[in-house]
C-alpha cells in the first residue's frame, strides 16, 4: 500500500512514477494561511535531483510520444477521473495552503482545472498532426522534455494548464511546483500514478526558484520551458533560456482594467469589478484591479463598490460561509499592506479598508478589502501588480481616454468592457491591449486561448492553442 500522502509530502519528490528520497536535505516549511502555523515541510530538490527527474522524463519520452493521440487522450481522461475522485481533498488542501474560501476552492481551484483537462483531451482528439503543404508532408511533433514552473495562487490550475497540454502533445514533464503552496502538486502526482500515466511522463519537485527552478531552466536535456509567475522571474527565466536558445512560454503578471462606458449599467459593472478584483483575495493574475468609470459618476461607483466590499467579511477559508479568505503568505501580507500605505502616501483616498488587520483577524495573513478613490492613473498603486484585495477607482473622459488609461501600464493580460451597446463594447474590447477581455461580464473560458501580451508574457494555454505550444512542425519533402 502506498504511504500516506502527508508522509510523502514531508521529504520526497515524485520521479519515474514513484515517490523517492531526494539528495536535498533542506526543508521548506509550508504555512497555513489562516493561522500562520506550519502545515507541513517539503524537501528542496537540488540540481542533482533535478537531473534525475529530467533523465526520467527523457527515458519516458520515446514510448509516450509514439502513442497515438487517441490513447494519450484516453490517459488524460483517466487522469481527470482520478483527480475528480479526490476533488474534496484537493479543495481542502488548497484552502489551507493558499487561503481560498472552500466554496471557491471547489468551484474554481478544482473545477477549472478539471474543465481544462477535459477540454485538452477533447481538443487532442479533434486535432490533426499531419498536413500536406506543397510537396511536403508537414508533421507536428512533440518538442520533447518540458520544464514547467508554477506559482502558488492557483496551484492545481497552473500545473494542469501546463502538464495536460504537454502530455497531450506527446511530451514528458518535470514540474517545479511553487515552494509556497507545494502540497497540491504531490496529491496531483499521486493521481497521475493512480490513473496509470506511464512512469516518468510527469515528475514533480519542489524548491526555491533560484536553486531548483534555475537548475531545471538550464538543464541540457530540457527542450522547452513553460512558466507562470511574476514578470520579474519570467524575465530572468527568458534571459537564461535565451542564452540557450530554448523556447519558453511565459504567463506573467497583470494590472487589468474594467472599462465602464457612459451608457453602461454602472451598478452591475461596479459589483462585478469588486467580486472579480477580490476573488482569491486579489491573488489572481487576471484580477481587474482598476475600475475606470465616467468621471461624472465616480461617487456612484464608489458607493456601489464599497457596499459590495462590505459583504466580503474576511473569514476562515474552511468555513462554508466565507467569501474572502486570508492571503497566502506572510511576505504577501507585508507586500499588500505596503502598497496600501503607499497609496495613502501617494494621495489616493481610502473609500474602504486600510492597512490594519481586519477586526478579530490578527492571526494568519488577513487583510481588509480595500478600495481607493482619487487615484491618478500614474500612481504606483495604479501601475504595479499588488496581488491583494485592493481596487483602484479611476475617472475617465470617454472611450478613447479610458483606453489610454487601460493600455497605460506595461502589462496586457486581461480586461473588461461594459456598455449597453454590445457592438460598441466589442469595438472598445478590440482596442484593449490584452490577451483576454470580458465583454459585459462574459464568463472566463477554460477552452479558448489564454495568455498575455507585452510584459504579461507570450504564448497561450488551454485547448488546442495550449497543445500547440508543445508541438513543433517538421517538413518532410516528398
Ligand atoms: P514567482 O515569480 O515569485 O514564482 C513563480 C514560480 O517561479 C515559483 O515556482 C518560483 O519558485 C519560481 N521561480 C522564481 N524565480 C525563479 C528563477 N529565477 N528561476 C526559475 N524559477 C523561478 O511568482 P509567485 O509569487 O509564485 O506568483 C505570483 C505571480 O504569478 C504574480 O505576478 C501573478 O500575476 C503571476 N501569475 C500569472 C498567471 C498567468 O497566467 N499570467 C497566473 C497566475 C499567476
Boltz pocket constraint, residues with backbone or C-beta under 6 A from the ligand:
constraints:
  - pocket:
      binder: B
      contacts: [[A, 149], [A, 150], [A, 151], [A, 152], [A, 153], [A, 154], [A, 158], [A, 176], [A, 177], [A, 178], [A, 179], [A, 207], [A, 208], [A, 209], [A, 210], [A, 212], [A, 213], [A, 214], [A, 217], [A, 228], [A, 229], [A, 230], [A, 231], [A, 232], [A, 233], [A, 234], [A, 236], [A, 237], [A, 250], [A, 251], [A, 252], [A, 253], [A, 254], [A, 284], [A, 285], [A, 385], [A, 387], [A, 413], [A, 452], [A, 456], [A, 457]]
      max_distance: 6.0
